Amino acid sequence: MGSLALSRVVAQDPAPTITDEVARLARQELAPLASAIDAGSVYPGDFLRRLGKVGAWSSHVPQEGPADLRWAIQSMAALGEVCGATAFMAWCQNTLVWYVANSTNMKLAARFGNCFSSGRALGGTGLSNPMKSFFGIERLKLKGRKVDGGYIVRGALPWVSNLGPDHYFGTIFEREDEGGIAKGEPGGTVMFLADCSDPAITLTPCKPFLAMDGTGTYGVQFRNVFVPDDLILAEPAAPFVKKIRAGFILLQAGMGLGLMKDCINIMDEVHAPLGHVNRYLPQQPVQFRELYAEFEKEAMTLAHDPYNADDSYWRRVVALRLRIGDASVAVAHAAMLHCGARGYLMSHRAQRRLREAYFVAIVTPATKQLRKMLADG
């Protein structure tokens, strides 16, 4: 990402950064798969593991306390410039790493930390329902009760992404044996790692989506699943979520930034044949370039300090995510209008970028939830 890229120098030539390597792999190996991933005929598991080997999933792991999300966001933007679905799966993987890296369960961290951050094992985040629950939008869908050595968990989550039969994901259940859940009062909450290979966990393919069907998205059923203490990320979950929530949201910036950059590129590509008439459109690439630069600068500033507990910092994170979602839809809409009829062809990526842009605006936390969060203070 230009001058903001973090690099090291060997001799007179700058060595490739993680972002450079991810961008190279995106151009060479991901670009030919993008349409198939969008259509759902390909889940790029091998490519995601390949990204792990170049450090794409490890750059944001905290080092002796501090954490820095800048490389991770830049790498996701490089992927998002080519394929929004893969940028989303990258967010899922990075978020899974973020959960484990922040857990105080040392056995869990030792077992899974390098496994996830190296890409040897893949997985996602099942926090859509819990994040809505913590902000008063939904009730927690998973329930658990304490037994010797762990918990028994039941319930279902409608959509969890970047999954497969050997994948993992982090999510939260509400304890049935605490508080007054039978009276409609909340019990304690526990965050844990779900192992998709557990025979008591069932993955059910979702109905076809508007876009990004190759993201390994499933409905997940828990049928009295035994979750051992070794898979507990945090108990209680609420303080842990407060610690990791800024990172959870900031990492999504990469999806929107990458999409924005390609939509600007699309408008530039059609300038020569269509510029004489496109100049009458109200939204021009120069406006979006200015927005992109503003968003990138703010994202890099916020990503350098993800544990900042100030309310003003949190509001900046939420506001940036909201603006990136709004701008993603706006720039993809503008790219379609600049392309005209050629962008309406299924073979043109402009219509794919528009469909992906709506996902940036509705993935948790969605535009309406972000606005509620800001209004609630």
C-alpha positions in Angstrom: 0.0 0.0 0.0 2.5 2.5 -1.2 4.4 4.5 1.4 2.4 3.0 4.2 3.7 -0.5 3.5 6.0 -1.8 6.3 9.2 -3.0 4.8 12.8 -4.0 5.6 15.9 -3.2 3.5 18.6 -5.7 2.5 21.5 -4.2 0.6 20.1 -1.5 -1.8 16.8 -3.2 -2.7 13.8 -3.5 -0.4 13.0 -7.1 0.4 9.5 -8.3 -0.3 7.1 -7.6 2.6 4.3 -10.0 3.6 1.9 -7.8 1.7 4.1 -8.0 -1.4 4.1 -11.8 -1.3 0.4 -12.0 -0.7 -0.2 -9.5 -3.6 2.0 -11.6 -5.9 0.2 -14.8 -5.0 -3.2 -13.1 -5.5 -2.3 -11.9 -9.0 -0.7 -15.2 -10.1 -2.7 -17.9 -8.3 -6.0 -16.3 -7.0 -7.1 -14.3 -10.0 -7.8 -17.3 -12.2 -9.9 -18.8 -9.4 -11.9 -15.7 -8.5 -15.0 -16.4 -10.7 -15.2 -20.0 -9.5 -14.9 -19.0 -5.9 -17.7 -16.5 -6.4 -19.9 -19.1 -8.1 -19.2 -21.7 -5.3 -17.5 -24.4 -7.4 -14.2 -23.8 -5.6 -13.2 -23.4 -1.9 -9.6 -22.3 -2.0 -8.3 -24.2 1.0 -4.9 -25.0 -0.6 -4.4 -21.3 -1.5 -5.3 -20.3 2.1 -2.7 -22.7 3.5 -0.2 -21.3 1.0 -0.8 -17.8 2.3 0.0 -19.1 5.8 3.4 -20.2 4.6 4.3 -16.6 3.6 3.2 -15.2 7.0 -0.3 -13.9 6.1 -1.9 -15.3 9.2 0.8 -14.5 11.8 1.7 -10.8 11.4 -0.9 -9.6 13.9 0.0 -12.0 16.7 0.8 -10.0 19.8 4.5 -9.7 20.6 5.2 -9.4 24.4 2.0 -7.4 24.9 1.5 -5.0 22.0 -0.2 -6.1 18.8 -0.1 -4.5 15.3 -2.8 -5.2 12.7 -1.4 -3.2 9.9 0.3 -6.0 7.9 -2.8 -8.2 8.2 -5.1 -5.4 6.9 -2.7 -4.6 4.1 -2.5 -8.3 3.1 -6.3 -8.7 3.1 -6.6 -5.6 1.0 -4.2 -7.1 -1.5 -6.5 -10.2 -1.6 -9.6 -8.1 -1.8 -8.3 -6.2 -4.8 -8.6 -9.6 -6.7 -11.3 -11.5 -4.9 -13.7 -10.3 -2.2 -14.6 -13.8 -1.1 -11.0 -14.7 -0.4 -10.5 -11.5 1.5 -13.4 -12.5 3.7 -12.0 -15.9 4.3 -8.7 -14.2 5.2 -10.6 -12.2 7.7 -12.1 -15.4 9.2 -8.7 -17.0 9.5 -7.0 -13.9 10.9 -9.8 -13.5 13.4 -9.5 -17.1 14.5 -5.8 -16.5 15.1 -6.7 -13.3 17.0 -8.9 -15.2 19.4 -6.3 -17.8 20.2 -3.5 -15.2 20.5 -5.5 -13.3 23.1 -6.7 -16.3 25.1 -5.3 -16.8 28.6 -5.8 -20.6 28.2 -2.2 -21.5 27.8 -2.9 -25.2 26.8 -5.2 -24.0 24.0 -2.7 -21.3 22.9 0.2 -23.8 22.8 -1.9 -26.4 20.9 -3.5 -24.1 18.3 -1.5 -20.9 18.1 1.1 -21.8 15.5 -1.2 -24.3 13.9 -3.7 -21.6 13.0 -1.2 -18.8 12.3 0.9 -21.0 10.0 -2.2 -22.1 8.0 -1.7 -25.7 8.8 -5.3 -25.7 10.2 -8.0 -23.4 8.8 -11.2 -22.0 10.4 -13.5 -19.2 11.0 -15.4 -17.1 13.5 -18.8 -17.8 14.8 -19.3 -14.5 16.5 -22.1 -13.1 14.3 -24.9 -14.1 16.7 -22.8 -13.3 19.8 -21.8 -9.9 18.5 -25.5 -9.1 17.9 -26.4 -10.5 21.3 -23.9 -8.3 23.1 -25.4 -5.2 21.5 -29.0 -6.1 22.2 -30.1 -7.3 18.7 -30.4 -11.1 19.2 -30.4 -13.7 21.9 -27.5 -16.2 22.1 -28.4 -19.3 20.0 -26.0 -21.7 21.8 -26.6 -23.0 25.3 -24.2 -24.9 27.6 -24.1 -26.6 30.9 -21.2 -27.6 33.1 -20.1 -31.2 33.4 -16.9 -32.8 34.6 -14.0 -31.6 32.5 -15.9 -29.2 30.3 -19.4 -28.3 29.0 -22.2 -29.9 27.0 -23.3 -27.5 24.3 -26.5 -27.5 22.2 -28.1 -25.2 19.6 -27.5 -24.0 16.0 -25.8 -21.2 14.2 -27.2 -20.3 10.8 -24.1 -19.1 9.0 -20.4 -19.7 9.9 -17.8 -19.3 7.1 -14.4 -20.7 6.2 -15.3 -24.1 7.5 -14.8 -27.7 6.4 -14.8 -31.1 8.1 -11.3 -30.5 9.7 -11.7 -26.8 10.5 -12.2 -24.9 13.7 -14.1 -21.8 14.7 -14.6 -19.6 17.8 -18.0 -18.9 19.2 -19.9 -18.3 22.5 -22.6 -20.1 24.4 -24.8 -19.0 27.3 -24.7 -21.2 30.5 -28.0 -22.8 31.3 -26.8 -23.6 34.8 -26.1 -20.0 35.8 -28.4 -17.0 36.3 -32.1 -17.4 35.6 -32.1 -18.5 31.9 -35.4 -20.3 32.5 -36.9 -17.0 33.5 -35.6 -15.2 30.5 -32.6 -13.8 32.4 -29.1 -14.1 30.9 -26.7 -16.6 32.3 -22.9 -16.6 32.2 -21.2 -16.7 28.8 -18.3 -18.8 27.6 -16.2 -18.5 24.5 -14.8 -21.7 23.0 -13.2 -23.4 20.0 -15.6 -25.6 18.1 -14.0 -28.6 16.3 -15.9 -29.4 13.1 -14.6 -33.0 13.1 -16.6 -33.7 16.2 -19.4 -36.2 15.2 -21.9 -34.3 17.4 -21.3 -31.2 15.2 -23.2 -31.1 11.8 -22.3 -28.8 9.0 -25.2 -28.1 6.6 -24.5 -26.3 3.3 -26.4 -23.0 3.0 -28.8 -22.0 0.2 -26.9 -20.3 -2.7 -25.9 -16.7 -1.9 -25.9 -13.6 -4.1 -22.1 -13.8 -4.3 -19.1 -15.4 -2.6 -20.5 -18.9 -2.6 -17.1 -20.6 -2.3 -16.4 -19.3 1.2 -17.1 -22.6 3.1 -20.2 -21.2 4.7 -22.4 -23.6 6.6 -25.2 -23.8 9.1 -23.8 -25.5 12.2 -25.8 -27.8 14.5 -24.5 -28.6 18.0 -26.2 -31.8 19.3 -25.0 -32.1 23.0 -21.4 -31.5 22.0 -18.8 -32.1 24.8 -16.5 -29.1 24.8 -13.5 -29.9 27.1 -11.9 -27.3 29.2 -8.9 -27.4 26.9 -11.0 -25.8 24.2 -12.3 -22.9 26.3 -11.0 -19.5 25.0 -12.5 -17.3 27.7 -14.8 -17.5 30.7 -16.6 -15.2 31.2 -16.7 -14.2 27.5 -17.8 -10.6 27.8 -14.5 -9.1 29.1 -12.6 -11.1 26.4 -14.9 -9.8 23.7 -14.3 -6.3 24.8 -10.6 -6.8 24.5 -10.7 -8.3 21.0 -13.6 -6.4 19.5 -11.6 -3.5 18.0 -9.3 -6.0 16.3 -12.3 -8.0 15.1 -13.8 -5.0 13.4 -10.5 -3.3 12.2 -9.4 -6.5 10.4 -12.5 -6.1 8.2 -11.1 -2.9 6.8 -8.9 -4.9 4.5 -12.0 -6.4 2.7 -13.4 -2.9 1.9 -10.1 -1.3 1.0 -9.2 -4.0 -1.5 -12.6 -3.8 -3.1 -12.5 0.0 -3.3 -9.1 -0.1 -5.0 -10.2 -2.5 -7.7 -13.4 -0.5 -8.4 -11.3 2.6 -8.8 -9.1 0.6 -11.2 -12.2 -0.5 -13.2 -13.3 3.1 -13.6 -9.7 4.0 -14.8 -9.7 1.1 -17.3 -12.8 2.4 -19.1 -11.7 6.0 -19.1 -10.1 5.9 -22.5 -13.2 4.5 -24.4 -15.9 6.0 -22.3 -14.4 9.0 -20.5 -16.0 11.5 -22.9 -19.5 10.5 -21.6 -18.5 9.2 -18.1 -17.4 12.7 -17.1 -21.1 13.5 -16.8 -21.6 11.0 -14.0 -21.7 12.6 -10.5 -19.1 10.2 -8.9 -15.6 10.1 -10.4 -12.6 8.0 -9.5 -10.7 11.0 -8.1 -13.3 11.3 -5.3 -12.9 7.7 -4.3 -9.1 7.9 -4.5 -9.3 10.6 -1.9 -11.7 8.6 0.3 -9.4 5.5 0.0 -6.4 7.5 1.1 -8.3 8.9 4.1 -9.6 5.4 5.1 -6.2 3.8 4.7 -4.5 6.4 6.8 -7.1 6.1 9.6 -7.0 2.3 9.5 -3.3 2.2 9.8 -3.4 4.6 12.7 -6.0 2.6 14.6 -4.5 -0.8 13.7 -1.3 0.1 15.5 -3.1 0.2 18.9 -5.9 -2.4 18.9 -6.0 -2.7 22.7 -6.8 1.0 23.3 -9.6 1.0 25.8 -10.7 4.6 25.4 -14.3 5.1 24.3 -13.2 7.7 21.7 -10.9 5.1 20.1 -13.7 2.5 20.0 -16.0 5.1 18.3 -13.4 5.8 15.7 -13.1 2.1 14.9 -16.9 1.7 14.5 -17.2 4.9 12.5 -14.4 3.9 10.1 -16.0 0.5 9.6 -19.3 2.1 8.8 -17.8 4.5 6.3 -15.9 1.8 4.6 -19.1 -0.3 4.2 -21.0 2.7 2.8 -18.1 3.7 0.5 -17.7 0.1 -0.8 -21.3 0.0 -2.1 -20.9 3.6 -3.5 -17.7 2.9 -5.4 -18.9 -0.5 -6.8 -22.1 1.2 -7.9 -20.1 3.9 -9.6 -17.9 1.4 -11.3 -20.9 -0.3 -12.8 -22.2 2.9 -14.2 -18.8 3.8 -15.6 -18.7 0.5 -17.4 -22.2 0.7 -18.8 -23.4 -2.3 -20.7 -20.0 -4.1 -20.7 -20.2 -4.2 -16.9 -23.5 -5.9 -17.1 -22.0 -9.0 -18.6 -21.6 -11.9 -16.2 -18.0 -12.2 -17.5 -17.1 -8.7 -16.3 -15.8 -8.3 -12.8 -17.7 -5.1 -12.2 -21.0 -6.9 -11.4 -19.1 -9.3 -9.1 -17.6 -6.3 -7.2 -21.0 -4.8 -6.8 -22.4 -8.0 -5.3 -19.3 -8.3 -3.0 -19.8 -4.7 -1.9 -23.2 -5.5 -0.5 -21.6 -8.2 1.6 -19.1 -5.7 3.1 -22.1 -3.6 4.1 -24.1 -6.5 5.7 -21.5 -8.8 7.2 -21.6 -8.5 11.0 -21.4 -5.8 12.2 -23.7 -4.7 9.5 -24.4 -1.1 8.5 -27.5 -1.0 10.7 -25.7 -2.5 13.7 -22.8 -0.1 13.4 -25.2 2.8 13.3 -27.0 1.4 16.4 -23.6 1.0 18.2 -22.8 4.7 17.5 -26.3 5.9 18.5 -26.1 3.8 21.8 -22.9 5.5 22.7 
